[in-house]
């Protein structure tokens, strides 16, 4: 059964950077689709970015294009979300999602707070 664990959230000032990590286990990393979602207080969970393995197809929410980069390290079964030029509206709980065949898993979430 696929499982994921996130890390890397924290408090950062506007314009700053953070890198989130998500490590998958329980399945082979090849053939897995890894995504990041976020949920701000009082709002619905929304898609942020996705990367498909094998290959390196990626896609992003429009408002993060050019600021966020999703990447993967196959040797570590880990996906990263590099977040630059952070804005207050990026404040949210960030969740990693893994899809492998019929299996799907969510992480526990990691909080990102952008504030001066």
NORRAKA-V522841 format. One record per residue. RES is the residue in three letters. SS is DSSP state (alpha for helix, beta for strand, coil for the rest). PSI is psi as a letter, one per 40 degrees, with the letter a starting at -180 (999 if undefined). OMEGA is omega in whole degrees, 0 to 359 (999 if undefined). Layout:
res	ss	psi	omega
RES	SS	PSI	OMEGA
RES	SS	PSI	OMEGA
//
This chain:
res	ss	psi	omega
UNK	coil	h	181
UNK	coil	i	176
UNK	beta	i	178
UNK	beta	i	177
UNK	beta	h	179
UNK	beta	i	172
UNK	beta	i	171
UNK	coil	e	179
UNK	coil	i	178
UNK	beta	a	179
UNK	beta	h	181
UNK	beta	i	178
UNK	coil	i	175
UNK	coil	h	183
UNK	coil	e	181
UNK	coil	a	183
UNK	coil	i	172
UNK	beta	i	173
UNK	beta	h	176
UNK	beta	i	177
UNK	beta	i	177
UNK	beta	h	181
UNK	beta	h	180
UNK	beta	i	177
UNK	beta	i	175
UNK	coil	e	179
UNK	coil	i	175
UNK	coil	h	185
UNK	coil	d	177
UNK	coil	h	180
UNK	coil	e	182
UNK	coil	i	175
UNK	beta	h	184
UNK	beta	h	182
UNK	beta	i	170
UNK	beta	h	173
UNK	beta	i	175
UNK	beta	i	179
UNK	beta	h	177
UNK	coil	i	180
UNK	coil	h	178
UNK	coil	e	181
UNK	coil	i	178
UNK	coil	i	175
UNK	coil	h	182
UNK	beta	i	178
UNK	beta	i	177
UNK	beta	d	184
UNK	beta	i	179
UNK	beta	i	173
UNK	beta	h	183
UNK	beta	h	178
UNK	coil	h	7
UNK	coil	i	185
UNK	coil	a	183
UNK	coil	f	176
UNK	coil	h	177
UNK	beta	i	175
UNK	beta	i	186
UNK	beta	i	168
UNK	coil	i	186
UNK	alpha	d	187
UNK	alpha	e	179
UNK	alpha	e	180
UNK	coil	h	182
UNK	coil	e	179
UNK	coil	d	181
UNK	beta	i	176
UNK	beta	h	175
UNK	beta	h	180
UNK	beta	i	184
UNK	beta	i	173
UNK	beta	h	185
UNK	alpha	d	182
UNK	alpha	d	182
UNK	alpha	e	183
UNK	coil	f	189
UNK	beta	i	174
UNK	beta	i	181
UNK	beta	i	170
UNK	beta	h	177
UNK	beta	h	184
UNK	beta	h	180
UNK	coil	i	178
UNK	coil	f	185
UNK	coil	i	181
UNK	coil	i	180
UNK	alpha	d	180
UNK	alpha	e	174
UNK	alpha	e	179
UNK	coil	h	183
UNK	beta	i	167
UNK	beta	h	181
UNK	beta	h	183
UNK	beta	h	173
UNK	beta	i	177
UNK	beta	h	177
UNK	beta	h	175
UNK	beta	h	180
UNK	beta	h	185
UNK	coil	b	180
UNK	coil	e	182
UNK	beta	i	173
UNK	beta	i	181
UNK	beta	i	175
UNK	beta	i	173
UNK	coil	i	183
UNK	coil	e	179
UNK	coil	i	175
UNK	beta	h	187
UNK	beta	h	173
UNK	beta	h	179
UNK	beta	h	180
UNK	beta	h	185
UNK	coil	i	176
UNK	coil	999	999
//
